Amino acid sequence: MKSSVKPKTTACQNYRFGTGGGGLAVIAIVVMCSTVAFAQSEDKVKAGLAAWRNSGCADCHGAFANGEKERDESPAGADLRRTRLKADELKLAIRCGRPGTGMPSFEEGASGCPGGGGDLYPAPAKLSAEQIDNVVAYLQARIVGKGKVTKQECLLYYTDKPDWCDDYN
């Protein structure tokens, strides 16, 4: 028996090119859809920043992922601002850790990890698959390839302590 319930779609998914409406309608649809996609992406970035702050990433990599660790007893983390890792490689490193480097596995169980996952230093917190995806979105949007830390970036990180960002331009 067929279900009469149709999956929910958005105006972006329903629009069919070539069915009329003119050029302005196409532009309006494209702008609306890209705005929705940007908002969803920005939500992932914000959630990724929260996961970064709350899971211990900054202990080793620093608040701004520049390798300036926050805790002396933590292993030195890589400068992710200068990394050449792509999204899938970042995700694998976070999920599985990096054996022999001090980078722990942040995924509970870390199944299917090459080398068995990083285990020299225990992860301060475990992350869900969604949280890992969000951290990757955050790293790609605000960290990887972004160069020096800016005052704006500092203020996004230290929302409750703006005076900590006075030394940044």
DSSP file (Angstrom, degrees, kcal/mol; ACC not computed):
  #  RESIDUE AA STRUCTURE BP1 BP2  ACC     N-H-->O    O-->H-N    N-H-->O    O-->H-N    TCO  KAPPA ALPHA  PHI   PSI    X-CA   Y-CA   Z-CA
    1    1 A M              0   0    0      0, 0.0     2,-0.2     0, 0.0     0, 0.0   0.000 360.0 360.0 360.0 132.5    0.0    0.0    0.0
    2    2 A K        -     0   0    0      1,-0.1     2,-0.3     2,-0.0     0, 0.0  -0.551 360.0-123.1 -82.0 143.5    1.4    3.4   -1.0
    3    3 A S        -     0   0    0     -2,-0.2    -1,-0.1     1,-0.1     0, 0.0  -0.648   8.4-153.4 -82.7 141.3    1.7    6.2    1.5
    4    4 A S        +     0   0    0     -2,-0.3     2,-0.5     2,-0.1    -1,-0.1   0.426  64.9 106.9 -92.8   0.8   -0.2    9.4    0.7
    5    5 A V        -     0   0    0      1,-0.0    -2,-0.1     0, 0.0     0, 0.0  -0.700  60.1-151.7 -83.6 124.0    2.3   11.4    2.8
    6    6 A K        -     0   0    0     -2,-0.5     3,-0.1     1,-0.1    -2,-0.1  -0.726  23.9-105.4 -94.0 143.9    4.6   13.5    0.6
    7    7 A P        -     0   0    0      0, 0.0     2,-0.2     0, 0.0    -1,-0.1  -0.383  42.8-101.5 -65.2 147.1    8.1   14.4    1.9
    8    8 A K        -     0   0    0     -2,-0.0     2,-0.3     1,-0.0     0, 0.0  -0.508  46.1-176.1 -71.0 131.6    8.4   18.0    2.9
    9    9 A T        -     0   0    0     -2,-0.2     2,-0.2    -3,-0.1    -3,-0.0  -0.872  17.6-128.4-126.0 161.6   10.2   20.1    0.3
   10   10 A T     >  -     0   0    0     -2,-0.3     4,-1.9     1,-0.1     3,-0.4  -0.578  31.5-104.9-102.4 168.7   11.2   23.7    0.2
   11   11 A A  H  > S+     0   0    0      1,-0.2     4,-1.5     2,-0.2    -1,-0.1   0.842 122.2  59.5 -59.8 -32.5   10.6   26.4   -2.4
   12   12 A C  H  4 S+     0   0    0      1,-0.2    -1,-0.2     2,-0.2    21,-0.1   0.880 108.5  42.9 -64.2 -38.1   14.2   25.9   -3.5
   13   13 A Q  H  4 S+     0   0    0     -3,-0.4    -1,-0.2     1,-0.2    -2,-0.2   0.793 112.9  53.2 -78.3 -28.4   13.5   22.2   -4.2
   14   14 A N  H  < S+     0   0    0     -4,-1.9    -2,-0.2     2,-0.1     2,-0.2   0.742  82.4 101.9 -80.3 -23.6   10.2   22.9   -5.9
   15   15 A Y     <  -     0   0    0     -4,-1.5     2,-0.5    -5,-0.2    -5,-0.0  -0.429  55.3-161.7 -69.0 130.6   11.3   25.5   -8.5
   16   16 A R    >   -     0   0    0     -2,-0.2     3,-1.1     4,-0.1     2,-0.1  -0.961  16.8-128.8-113.4 120.6   11.8   24.0  -11.9
   17   17 A F  T 3  S+     0   0    0     -2,-0.5     4,-0.1     1,-0.2     0, 0.0  -0.394  91.3  30.2 -66.1 144.3   13.9   26.0  -14.4
   18   18 A G  T 3  S+     0   0    0      2,-0.2    -1,-0.2     4,-0.1     3,-0.1   0.555  86.2 107.1  86.2   8.3   12.3   26.7  -17.7
   19   19 A T  S <  S-     0   0    0     -3,-1.1     2,-0.1     1,-0.4    -2,-0.1   0.135  89.4 -96.5-104.6  21.2    8.7   26.8  -16.4
   20   20 A G  S    S+     0   0    0      1,-0.0    -1,-0.4    -4,-0.0    -2,-0.2  -0.371  78.5 121.2  96.5-178.9    8.3   30.5  -16.7
   21   21 A G     >  -     0   0    0     -2,-0.1     4,-0.8    -3,-0.1     3,-0.1   0.143  69.5-118.3 106.0 -19.7    8.7   33.2  -14.2
   22   22 A G  H  >  -     0   0    0      1,-0.2     4,-1.6     2,-0.2     3,-0.1   0.073  38.9 -61.8  77.2 171.4   11.4   35.2  -16.0
   23   23 A G  H  > S+     0   0    0      1,-0.2     4,-2.4     2,-0.2     5,-0.2   0.847 129.1  55.9 -64.1 -38.6   14.9   36.1  -15.1
   24   24 A L  H  > S+     0   0    0      1,-0.2     4,-2.6     2,-0.2    -1,-0.2   0.885 106.2  51.6 -65.4 -37.1   14.0   38.1  -11.9
   25   25 A A  H  X S+     0   0    0     -4,-0.8     4,-2.4     2,-0.2    -1,-0.2   0.900 109.5  50.4 -64.5 -39.6   12.2   35.2  -10.5
   26   26 A V  H  X S+     0   0    0     -4,-1.6     4,-2.6     2,-0.2    -2,-0.2   0.930 111.5  47.8 -63.2 -44.8   15.2   33.0  -11.1
   27   27 A I  H  X S+     0   0    0     -4,-2.4     4,-2.7     1,-0.2     5,-0.2   0.919 111.4  50.8 -62.0 -43.6   17.5   35.5   -9.4
   28   28 A A  H  X S+     0   0    0     -4,-2.6     4,-2.5     1,-0.2    -1,-0.2   0.913 111.8  47.3 -61.5 -42.6   15.1   35.8   -6.4
   29   29 A I  H  X S+     0   0    0     -4,-2.4     4,-2.9     2,-0.2     5,-0.2   0.926 112.4  49.4 -64.4 -44.9   14.9   32.0   -6.0
   30   30 A V  H  X S+     0   0    0     -4,-2.6     4,-2.5     1,-0.2     5,-0.2   0.921 113.0  46.8 -61.6 -44.5   18.7   31.7   -6.2
   31   31 A V  H  X S+     0   0    0     -4,-2.7     4,-2.2     2,-0.2    -1,-0.2   0.924 113.9  48.0 -63.8 -44.4   19.2   34.4   -3.7
   32   32 A M  H  X S+     0   0    0     -4,-2.5     4,-2.2    -5,-0.2    -2,-0.2   0.929 113.9  46.2 -62.2 -45.4   16.6   32.9   -1.3
   33   33 A C  H  X S+     0   0    0     -4,-2.9     4,-2.5     1,-0.2    -2,-0.2   0.899 113.1  48.4 -66.4 -40.6   18.1   29.4   -1.6
   34   34 A S  H  X S+     0   0    0     -4,-2.5     4,-2.4    -5,-0.2    -1,-0.2   0.857 110.6  52.4 -69.2 -32.6   21.7   30.6   -1.1
   35   35 A T  H  X S+     0   0    0     -4,-2.2     4,-2.4    -5,-0.2    -2,-0.2   0.914 110.7  47.1 -66.7 -42.6   20.6   32.6    1.9
   36   36 A V  H  X S+     0   0    0     -4,-2.2     4,-2.3     2,-0.2    -2,-0.2   0.928 113.7  48.2 -63.0 -45.5   18.9   29.6    3.4
   37   37 A A  H  X S+     0   0    0     -4,-2.5     4,-2.5     1,-0.2    -2,-0.2   0.901 111.4  50.5 -63.0 -40.8   22.0   27.4    2.7
   38   38 A F  H  X S+     0   0    0     -4,-2.4     4,-3.1     2,-0.2    -1,-0.2   0.923 109.9  49.9 -63.2 -43.9   24.3   30.1    4.2
   39   39 A A  H  X S+     0   0    0     -4,-2.4     4,-2.0     2,-0.2    -2,-0.2   0.910 112.6  46.9 -61.9 -42.5   22.1   30.3    7.4
   40   40 A Q  H  X S+     0   0    0     -4,-2.3     4,-1.7     2,-0.2    -1,-0.2   0.911 114.0  48.2 -65.2 -41.2   22.2   26.5    7.8
   41   41 A S  H  X S+     0   0    0     -4,-2.5     4,-2.2     1,-0.2    -2,-0.2   0.909 110.2  51.1 -64.4 -42.8   26.0   26.5    7.2
   42   42 A E  H  X S+     0   0    0     -4,-3.1     4,-2.5     1,-0.2    -1,-0.2   0.859 106.7  55.0 -64.6 -34.8   26.5   29.3    9.7
   43   43 A D  H  X S+     0   0    0     -4,-2.0     4,-2.4     2,-0.2    -1,-0.2   0.906 108.6  48.6 -62.8 -41.2   24.5   27.3   12.3
   44   44 A K  H  X S+     0   0    0     -4,-1.7     4,-2.5     2,-0.2    94,-0.3   0.901 110.7  51.1 -64.4 -40.7   26.9   24.4   11.7
   45   45 A V  H  X S+     0   0    0     -4,-2.2     4,-2.3     2,-0.2    -2,-0.2   0.925 111.2  47.0 -63.3 -44.9   29.9   26.7   12.1
   46   46 A K  H  X S+     0   0    0     -4,-2.5     4,-2.1     1,-0.2    -1,-0.2   0.904 113.1  48.6 -63.5 -41.4   28.5   28.1   15.4
   47   47 A A  H  X S+     0   0    0     -4,-2.4     4,-2.3     1,-0.2    -1,-0.2   0.872 110.4  52.8 -65.7 -35.8   27.8   24.6   16.6
   48   48 A G  H  X S+     0   0    0     -4,-2.5     4,-2.7    86,-0.4    -2,-0.2   0.889 107.3  50.9 -65.7 -40.1   31.3   23.6   15.6
   49   49 A L  H  X S+     0   0    0     -4,-2.3     4,-2.7     2,-0.2    -2,-0.2   0.917 110.2  50.0 -61.9 -43.2   32.8   26.5   17.6
   50   50 A A  H  X S+     0   0    0     -4,-2.1     4,-2.1     2,-0.2    -2,-0.2   0.918 111.9  47.2 -62.1 -43.3   30.8   25.4   20.6
   51   51 A A  H  X S+     0   0    0     -4,-2.3     4,-1.4     2,-0.2     6,-0.3   0.910 111.6  52.0 -64.2 -41.3   32.0   21.8   20.2
   52   52 A W  H  X>S+     0   0    0     -4,-2.7     5,-0.8     1,-0.2     6,-0.8   0.935 113.0  44.5 -57.6 -48.0   35.6   23.1   19.8
   53   53 A R  H  <5S+     0   0    0     -4,-2.7     3,-0.2     1,-0.2    -1,-0.2   0.846 119.8  40.3 -66.4 -35.5   35.4   25.1   23.0
   54   54 A N  H  <5S+     0   0    0     -4,-2.1    -1,-0.2    -5,-0.2    -2,-0.2   0.520 107.5  58.3 -97.3  -5.7   33.7   22.4   25.1
   55   55 A S  H  <5S-     0   0    0     -4,-1.4    70,-0.6    -3,-0.4    -1,-0.2   0.479 109.2-103.3-107.6  -1.3   35.6   19.3   24.0
   56   56 A G  T >X5S+     0   0    0     -4,-0.5     3,-0.9    -3,-0.2     4,-0.6   0.524  78.9 129.7  96.7   5.3   39.1   20.1   24.8
   57   57 A C  H >><S+     0   0    0     -5,-0.8     4,-2.5    -6,-0.3     3,-1.0   0.905  74.1  54.5 -58.5 -41.4   40.4   20.9   21.3
   58   58 A A  H 3> S+     0   0    0     -6,-0.8    12,-1.3     1,-0.2     4,-1.3   0.719  89.9  76.7 -68.0 -20.5   41.9   24.2   22.5
   59   59 A D  H <4 S+     0   0    0     -3,-0.9    12,-1.6    10,-0.2    11,-0.4   0.899 116.8  14.5 -54.0 -40.2   43.9   22.4   25.2
   60   60 A C  H << S+     0   0    0     -3,-1.0    17,-2.3    -4,-0.6     9,-0.4   0.803 136.9  37.4-104.0 -40.4   46.3   21.2   22.6
   61   61 A H  H  < S-     0   0    0     -4,-2.5     6,-2.5     1,-0.2     7,-0.8   0.634 106.2-118.3 -91.9 -15.4   45.7   23.4   19.5
   62   62 A G    ><  -     0   0    0     -4,-1.3     3,-1.7    -5,-0.4     7,-0.2  -0.039  35.3 -72.5  91.4 159.5   44.9   26.7   21.2
   63   63 A A  T 3  S+     0   0    0      5,-0.4    -1,-0.2     1,-0.3    -5,-0.1   0.850 137.1  37.3 -56.0 -36.6   41.7   28.7   21.2
   64   64 A F  T 3  S-     0   0    0      4,-0.2    -1,-0.3    -3,-0.1    -2,-0.1   0.154 112.8-114.2-106.2  17.7   42.4   29.8   17.6
   65   65 A A  S <  S+     0   0    0     -3,-1.7    15,-1.6     1,-0.1    16,-1.0   0.782  78.6 128.1  57.7  31.6   43.8   26.4   16.4
   66   66 A N  S    S-     0   0    0     -5,-0.3    13,-0.2    13,-0.2    -4,-0.2   0.236  85.3-100.7-101.1  12.5   47.2   28.0   15.8
   67   67 A G  S    S+     0   0    0     -6,-2.5     2,-1.3    11,-0.5    -5,-0.3   0.485  85.2 127.2  84.9   3.0   49.1   25.5   17.9
   68   68 A E        -     0   0    0     -7,-0.8    -5,-0.4     8,-0.1    -4,-0.2  -0.715  54.7-147.7 -94.2  87.6   49.4   27.7   21.0
   69   69 A K        -     0   0    0     -2,-1.3    -9,-0.2    -9,-0.4   -10,-0.2  -0.087  12.2-145.5 -60.7 153.2   48.0   25.2   23.5
   70   70 A E  S    S+     0   0    0    -12,-1.3     2,-0.5   -11,-0.4   -11,-0.2   0.681  83.0  53.8 -91.5 -22.0   46.1   26.4   26.5
   71   71 A R    >   -     0   0    0    -12,-1.6     3,-1.5   -13,-0.2    -1,-0.2  -0.965  67.4-150.5-121.9 125.3   47.3   23.7   29.0
   72   72 A D  T 3  S+     0   0    0     -2,-0.5    -1,-0.1     1,-0.3    -3,-0.1   0.830  98.0  56.3 -60.4 -33.8   50.9   23.1   29.6
   73   73 A E  T 3  S+     0   0    0      2,-0.1    -1,-0.3     0, 0.0   -14,-0.0   0.573  91.6  91.2 -78.8  -7.0   50.3   19.4   30.4
   74   74 A S  S <  S-     0   0    0     -3,-1.5    -5,-0.1   -15,-0.2     3,-0.1  -0.551  87.5-102.8 -84.6 151.8   48.6   18.8   27.1
   75   75 A P        -     0   0    0      0, 0.0     2,-0.4     0, 0.0    -4,-0.1  -0.373  46.1 -94.1 -67.4 154.7   50.5   17.6   24.0
   76   76 A A        -     0   0    0     -7,-0.1     2,-0.2   -15,-0.1   -15,-0.2  -0.575  44.1-147.6 -72.7 124.7   51.3   20.3   21.4
   77   77 A G        -     0   0    0    -17,-2.3    -8,-0.1    -2,-0.4    -1,-0.0  -0.541  22.9 -92.9 -91.4 159.5   48.7   20.3   18.7
   78   78 A A        -     0   0    0     -2,-0.2     2,-1.1     1,-0.1   -11,-0.5  -0.287  37.5-106.8 -66.8 153.2   49.2   21.1   15.1
   79   79 A D    >   -     0   0    0    -13,-0.2     3,-1.1     1,-0.2   -13,-0.2  -0.744  36.2-173.4 -78.9 100.2   48.7   24.6   13.8
   80   80 A L  T 3  S+     0   0    0    -15,-1.6     3,-0.4    -2,-1.1    65,-0.3   0.601  75.2  73.0 -77.4 -10.7   45.4   24.0   11.9
   81   81 A R  T 3  S+     0   0    0    -16,-1.0    64,-1.9     1,-0.2    66,-0.5   0.771 108.1  35.2 -70.0 -24.6   45.5   27.5   10.4
   82   82 A R  S <  S+     0   0    0     -3,-1.1    -1,-0.2    62,-0.2    -2,-0.2   0.318  91.5 122.8-110.8   6.7   48.3   26.3    8.2
   83   83 A T        -     0   0    0     -3,-0.4    62,-0.1    -4,-0.2    -3,-0.1  -0.286  50.0-155.1 -68.4 155.0   47.1   22.7    7.6
   84   84 A R        +     0   0    0     60,-0.1     2,-0.1     2,-0.0    -1,-0.1   0.218  50.8 130.6-109.9  10.5   46.6   21.4    4.1
   85   85 A L        -     0   0    0      4,-0.1     2,-0.1    -5,-0.1    -2,-0.0  -0.415  50.8-137.7 -67.8 138.2   44.1   18.7    5.3
   86   86 A K     >  -     0   0    0     -2,-0.1     4,-2.7     1,-0.1     3,-0.4  -0.371  33.8 -90.0 -86.7 172.9   40.8   18.6    3.4
   87   87 A A  H  > S+     0   0    0      1,-0.2     4,-2.5     2,-0.2     5,-0.2   0.888 126.9  47.9 -53.7 -46.7   37.4   18.1    5.1
   88   88 A D  H  > S+     0   0    0      1,-0.2     4,-1.9     2,-0.2    -1,-0.2   0.849 113.0  49.1 -66.9 -32.2   37.5   14.3    4.9
   89   89 A E  H  > S+     0   0    0     -3,-0.4     4,-2.2     2,-0.2    -2,-0.2   0.879 110.9  49.4 -73.9 -38.1   41.0   14.2    6.3
   90   90 A L  H  X S+     0   0    0     -4,-2.7     4,-2.4     2,-0.2     5,-0.2   0.926 111.1  50.5 -62.2 -44.5   40.1   16.6    9.2
   91   91 A K  H  X S+     0   0    0     -4,-2.5     4,-3.0    -5,-0.2     5,-0.2   0.914 110.5  48.8 -61.2 -43.9   37.1   14.4   10.0
   92   92 A L  H  X S+     0   0    0     -4,-1.9     4,-3.0     1,-0.2     5,-0.4   0.911 111.0  50.4 -63.0 -42.5   39.2   11.2   10.0
   93   93 A A  H  X S+     0   0    0     -4,-2.2     4,-1.7     2,-0.2    -2,-0.2   0.897 114.7  43.4 -63.9 -40.3   41.8   12.9   12.3
   94   94 A I  H  < S+     0   0    0     -4,-2.4    12,-2.6     2,-0.2    13,-0.3   0.934 118.7  44.0 -70.8 -45.8   39.1   14.0   14.7
   95   95 A R  H  < S+     0   0    0     -4,-3.0    12,-1.6    -5,-0.2    -2,-0.2   0.954 131.6  19.4 -59.8 -52.0   37.2   10.7   14.7
   96   96 A C  H  < S-     0   0    0     -4,-3.0    22,-2.5     1,-0.2     9,-0.3   0.573  95.4-136.3-103.1 -13.0   40.2    8.4   14.9
   97   97 A G     <  -     0   0    0     -4,-1.7    -1,-0.2    -5,-0.4     8,-0.1  -0.290  32.1 -82.6  77.4-175.4   43.0   10.5   16.3
   98   98 A R  B > > -A  103   0A   0      5,-2.2     3,-2.0    19,-0.1     5,-0.7  -0.882  44.4-126.7-132.4 100.9   46.5   10.3   14.8
   99   99 A P  T 3 5S+     0   0    0      0, 0.0    19,-0.1     0, 0.0    17,-0.1  -0.126  90.5  13.5 -51.2 134.8   48.5    7.3   16.2
  100  100 A G  T 3 5S+     0   0    0      1,-0.1    18,-0.0     3,-0.0     0, 0.0   0.474 111.1  81.7  81.7   3.1   51.9    8.3   17.6
  101  101 A T  T < 5S-     0   0    0     -3,-2.0    -1,-0.1     2,-0.2    -4,-0.0   0.588 100.5-110.5-114.4 -14.0   51.2   12.0   17.7
  102  102 A G  T   5S+     0   0    0     -4,-0.5   -25,-0.0     1,-0.3    19,-0.0   0.276  75.5 132.5  95.0 -10.0   49.2   12.6   20.9
  103  103 A M  B   < -A   98   0A   0     -5,-0.7    -5,-2.2    17,-0.1    -1,-0.3  -0.673  47.7-149.7 -77.1 113.1   46.0   13.4   18.8
  104  104 A P        -     0   0    0      0, 0.0     2,-0.5     0, 0.0    -7,-0.3  -0.298  18.5 -99.7 -81.7 166.9   43.3   11.4   20.5
  105  105 A S        -     0   0    0     13,-1.2    18,-0.4    -9,-0.3    -9,-0.2  -0.745  29.0-170.6 -82.2 127.1   40.2    9.8   19.0
  106  106 A F        +     0   0    0    -12,-2.6    21,-3.8    -2,-0.5     2,-0.5   0.493  60.5  88.9 -97.7  -4.8   37.2   12.0   19.7
  107  107 A E  B    S-b  127   0B   0    -12,-1.6     2,-0.3   -13,-0.3     3,-0.2  -0.813  87.0-113.0 -96.0 131.2   34.6    9.5   18.5
  108  108 A E  S    S-     0   0    0     19,-0.6     3,-0.4    -2,-0.5     2,-0.3  -0.439 101.2  -3.5 -60.1 121.9   33.3    6.9   21.0
  109  109 A G  S    S-     0   0    0     -2,-0.3    -1,-0.2     1,-0.2    -2,-0.0  -0.059  86.4-143.1  85.0 -34.5   34.5    3.5   19.8
  110  110 A A    >   -     0   0    0     -2,-0.3     3,-0.9    -3,-0.2    -1,-0.2   0.868  25.9-163.7  39.4  56.1   36.2    5.0   16.7
  111  111 A S  T 3   +     0   0    0     -3,-0.4    -1,-0.1     1,-0.2     6,-0.0  -0.374  63.0  20.1 -70.8 145.6   35.3    2.0   14.6
  112  112 A G  T 3  S+     0   0    0      1,-0.2    -1,-0.2    -2,-0.1    -2,-0.1   0.720  83.9 153.7  73.4  22.7   37.1    1.4   11.3
  113  113 A C    X   -     0   0    0     -3,-0.9     3,-1.6   -18,-0.1    -1,-0.2  -0.690  47.2-118.6 -88.4 133.6   40.0    3.6   12.2
  114  114 A P  G >  S+     0   0    0      0, 0.0     3,-1.0     0, 0.0    -1,-0.1  -0.477  99.8  12.9 -66.5 136.4   43.4    3.0   10.5
  115  115 A G  G 3  S-     0   0    0      1,-0.2   -17,-0.0    -2,-0.2    -2,-0.0   0.530 123.9 -81.4  75.1   5.3   46.1    2.1   13.0
  116  116 A G  G <  S-     0   0    0     -3,-1.6    -1,-0.2    -6,-0.1    -3,-0.1   0.443  78.6 -81.6  83.0  -1.2   43.4    1.7   15.8
  117  117 A G    <   -     0   0    0     -3,-1.0     2,-0.3   -20,-0.1   -20,-0.3   0.045  61.6 -56.9  88.9 159.5   43.1    5.4   16.6
  118  118 A G        +     0   0    0    -22,-2.5   -13,-1.2   -25,-0.2    -2,-0.0  -0.571  55.4 159.0 -76.4 133.6   45.2    7.7   18.7
  119  119 A D        +     0   0    0     -2,-0.3    -1,-0.1   -15,-0.2   -22,-0.0   0.311  44.3  95.1-140.3   9.7   45.5    6.6   22.3
  120  120 A L  S    S+     0   0    0      1,-0.2   -17,-0.1   -17,-0.2    -2,-0.0   0.859  98.6  27.7 -70.7 -33.9   48.6    8.3   23.8
  121  121 A Y  S    S-     0   0    0    -19,-0.0    -1,-0.2   -47,-0.0   -16,-0.1  -0.993  90.0-124.3-130.2 123.1   46.5   11.1   25.2
  122  122 A P        -     0   0    0      0, 0.0    -3,-0.1     0, 0.0   -16,-0.1  -0.427  28.9-110.7 -71.3 140.9   42.8   10.5   26.2
  123  123 A A        -     0   0    0    -18,-0.4   -67,-0.1     1,-0.1     3,-0.1  -0.497  17.9-137.3 -66.0 132.7   40.3   12.8   24.6
  124  124 A P  S    S+     0   0    0      0, 0.0     2,-0.3     0, 0.0   -68,-0.2   0.784  86.5   7.1 -62.4 -26.1   38.8   15.1   27.3
  125  125 A A  S    S-     0   0    0    -70,-0.6     2,-0.3     2,-0.0   -70,-0.1  -0.985  74.5-123.2-151.5 153.7   35.3   14.5   25.7
  126  126 A K        -     0   0    0     -2,-0.3     2,-0.3    -3,-0.1   -19,-0.2  -0.774  26.0-147.5 -99.1 149.3   33.8   12.3   23.1
  127  127 A L  B     -b  107   0B   0    -21,-3.8   -19,-0.6    -2,-0.3     2,-0.1  -0.884  10.1-124.3-118.4 146.6   31.9   13.8   20.1
  128  128 A S     >  -     0   0    0     -2,-0.3     4,-2.4   -21,-0.1     5,-0.2  -0.348  36.5-103.1 -76.5 167.4   29.0   12.6   18.1
  129  129 A A  H  > S+     0   0    0      1,-0.2     4,-2.3     2,-0.2     5,-0.1   0.891 124.7  51.3 -59.0 -39.8   29.2   12.3   14.3
  130  130 A E  H  > S+     0   0    0      2,-0.2     4,-2.3     1,-0.2    -1,-0.2   0.909 108.7  50.1 -65.1 -42.3   27.2   15.5   14.0
  131  131 A Q  H  > S+     0   0    0      2,-0.2     4,-2.5     1,-0.2    -2,-0.2   0.899 109.9  51.0 -63.1 -40.0   29.5   17.3   16.4
  132  132 A I  H  X S+     0   0    0     -4,-2.4     4,-2.3     2,-0.2    -2,-0.2   0.927 109.8  49.9 -63.0 -44.2   32.5   16.2   14.4
  133  133 A D  H  X S+     0   0    0     -4,-2.3     4,-2.2     1,-0.2    -2,-0.2   0.896 110.9  50.5 -59.4 -40.1   30.9   17.4   11.2
  134  134 A N  H  X S+     0   0    0     -4,-2.3     4,-2.6     2,-0.2   -86,-0.4   0.895 108.2  51.2 -66.5 -40.5   30.2   20.7   12.9
  135  135 A V  H  X S+     0   0    0     -4,-2.5     4,-2.9     2,-0.2    -2,-0.2   0.913 110.2  50.0 -62.4 -41.6   33.8   21.1   14.1
  136  136 A V  H  X S+     0   0    0     -4,-2.3     4,-2.6     2,-0.2     5,-0.2   0.917 110.0  50.5 -62.1 -42.8   35.0   20.4   10.5
  137  137 A A  H  X S+     0   0    0     -4,-2.2     4,-2.2     2,-0.2    -2,-0.2   0.914 112.0  48.2 -60.8 -42.8   32.6   23.0    9.2
  138  138 A Y  H  X S+     0   0    0     -4,-2.6     4,-2.7   -94,-0.3     5,-0.5   0.938 111.7  48.9 -61.7 -48.5   34.0   25.5   11.8
  139  139 A L  H  X>S+     0   0    0     -4,-2.9     5,-2.7     1,-0.2     4,-1.9   0.913 114.2  45.5 -60.2 -43.2   37.6   24.7   10.9
  140  140 A Q  H  <5S+     0   0    0     -4,-2.6    -1,-0.2    -5,-0.2    -2,-0.2   0.874 117.8  42.9 -69.4 -36.4   37.0   25.1    7.2
  141  141 A A  H  <5S+     0   0    0     -4,-2.2    -2,-0.2    -5,-0.2    -1,-0.2   0.856 133.3  11.9 -78.3 -35.4   35.0   28.3    7.6
  142  142 A R  H  <5S+     0   0    0     -4,-2.7    -3,-0.2    -5,-0.2    -2,-0.2   0.536 129.4  29.6-124.5  -8.1   37.1   30.1   10.1
  143  143 A I  T ><5S+     0   0    0     -4,-1.9     3,-2.3    -5,-0.5     4,-0.3   0.774  84.6  84.3-121.3 -62.8   40.5   28.5   10.7
  144  144 A V  T 3 <S-     0   0    0     -5,-2.7   -63,-0.2     1,-0.3   -62,-0.2  -0.273 114.2  -5.4 -59.9 121.5   42.1   26.5    7.8
  145  145 A G  T 3  S+     0   0    0    -64,-1.9    -1,-0.3   -65,-0.3   -63,-0.1   0.594  97.7 120.0  75.1  12.4   44.0   28.9    5.5
  146  146 A K    <   -     0   0    0     -3,-2.3    -2,-0.1     1,-0.2   -64,-0.1   0.517  57.2-152.4 -91.0  -4.5   42.9   32.0    7.4
  147  147 A G        +     0   0    0    -66,-0.5    -1,-0.2    -4,-0.3     3,-0.1  -0.393  54.4  16.7  74.4-147.6   46.3   33.3    8.4
  148  148 A K  S    S-     0   0    0      1,-0.1     2,-0.2    -2,-0.1     0, 0.0  -0.203  86.2 -99.5 -65.0 151.4   46.7   35.5   11.5
  149  149 A V        -     0   0    0      4,-0.1    20,-0.3     1,-0.0     2,-0.2  -0.525  41.4-150.4 -70.5 132.9   44.1   35.7   14.2
  150  150 A T     >  -     0   0    0     -2,-0.2     4,-2.3    19,-0.1     5,-0.1  -0.621  24.6-114.7-102.4 164.2   42.0   38.8   13.9
  151  151 A K  H  > S+     0   0    0     -2,-0.2     4,-2.7     1,-0.2     5,-0.2   0.902 117.6  55.3 -62.4 -40.2   40.2   40.8   16.6
  152  152 A Q  H  > S+     0   0    0      1,-0.2     4,-1.8     2,-0.2    -1,-0.2   0.915 108.9  47.1 -59.0 -44.1   36.9   39.9   15.0
  153  153 A E  H  > S+     0   0    0      2,-0.2     4,-1.6     1,-0.2    -1,-0.2   0.910 111.0  51.8 -64.9 -41.6   37.7   36.2   15.3
  154  154 A C  H  X S+     0   0    0     -4,-2.3     4,-3.4     1,-0.2    -2,-0.2   0.917 108.8  50.8 -60.0 -43.4   38.9   36.6   18.9
  155  155 A L  H  < S+     0   0    0     -4,-2.7    -1,-0.2     1,-0.2    -2,-0.2   0.836 107.1  53.8 -65.7 -32.4   35.6   38.4   19.7
  156  156 A L  H  < S+     0   0    0     -4,-1.8     3,-0.4    -5,-0.2    -1,-0.2   0.839 115.9  40.0 -67.8 -32.4   33.6   35.5   18.2
  157  157 A Y  H  < S+     0   0    0     -4,-1.6     2,-0.8     1,-0.2     3,-0.2   0.925 121.9  39.3 -81.3 -48.4   35.5   33.0   20.4
  158  158 A Y    ><  +     0   0    0     -4,-3.4     3,-1.4     1,-0.2    -1,-0.2  -0.487  68.3 153.8-101.4  61.9   35.6   35.1   23.6
  159  159 A T  T 3  S+     0   0    0     -2,-0.8    -1,-0.2    -3,-0.4    -2,-0.1   0.816  77.2  44.4 -59.9 -31.4   32.1   36.5   23.5
  160  160 A D  T 3  S+     0   0    0     -3,-0.2    -1,-0.3     1,-0.2     3,-0.1   0.448 117.0  45.1 -94.1  -1.4   32.0   36.9   27.2
  161  161 A K    X   +     0   0    0     -3,-1.4     3,-2.0    -6,-0.1     4,-0.2  -0.431  59.4 160.1-138.7  62.3   35.5   38.4   27.6
  162  162 A P  G >  S+     0   0    0      0, 0.0     3,-1.8     0, 0.0    -1,-0.1   0.776  71.4  67.1 -60.3 -27.2   36.0   41.1   24.9
  163  163 A D  G >  S+     0   0    0      1,-0.3     3,-1.1     2,-0.2     4,-0.2   0.707  87.1  69.3 -67.6 -17.6   38.8   42.7   26.8
  164  164 A W  G <  S+     0   0    0     -3,-2.0     3,-0.3     1,-0.2    -1,-0.3   0.646  95.9  56.1 -70.2 -13.4   40.9   39.6   26.1
  165  165 A C  G X  S+     0   0    0     -3,-1.8     3,-1.7    -4,-0.2    -1,-0.2   0.315  71.7 104.8-102.1   7.1   40.9   40.6   22.4
  166  166 A D  T <  S+     0   0    0     -3,-1.1    -1,-0.2     1,-0.3    -2,-0.1   0.777  75.8  58.3 -61.2 -27.2   42.4   44.1   22.9
  167  167 A D  T 3  S+     0   0    0     -3,-0.3     2,-0.3    -4,-0.2    -1,-0.3   0.530  91.4  86.3 -82.9  -4.9   45.9   43.0   21.5
  168  168 A Y    <         0   0    0     -3,-1.7   -18,-0.1     1,-0.1    -3,-0.0  -0.722 360.0 360.0 -97.7 146.8   44.5   41.8   18.2
  169  169 A N              0   0    0    -20,-0.3   -19,-0.1    -2,-0.3    -1,-0.1   0.419 360.0 360.0 -95.3 360.0   44.0   44.1   15.1
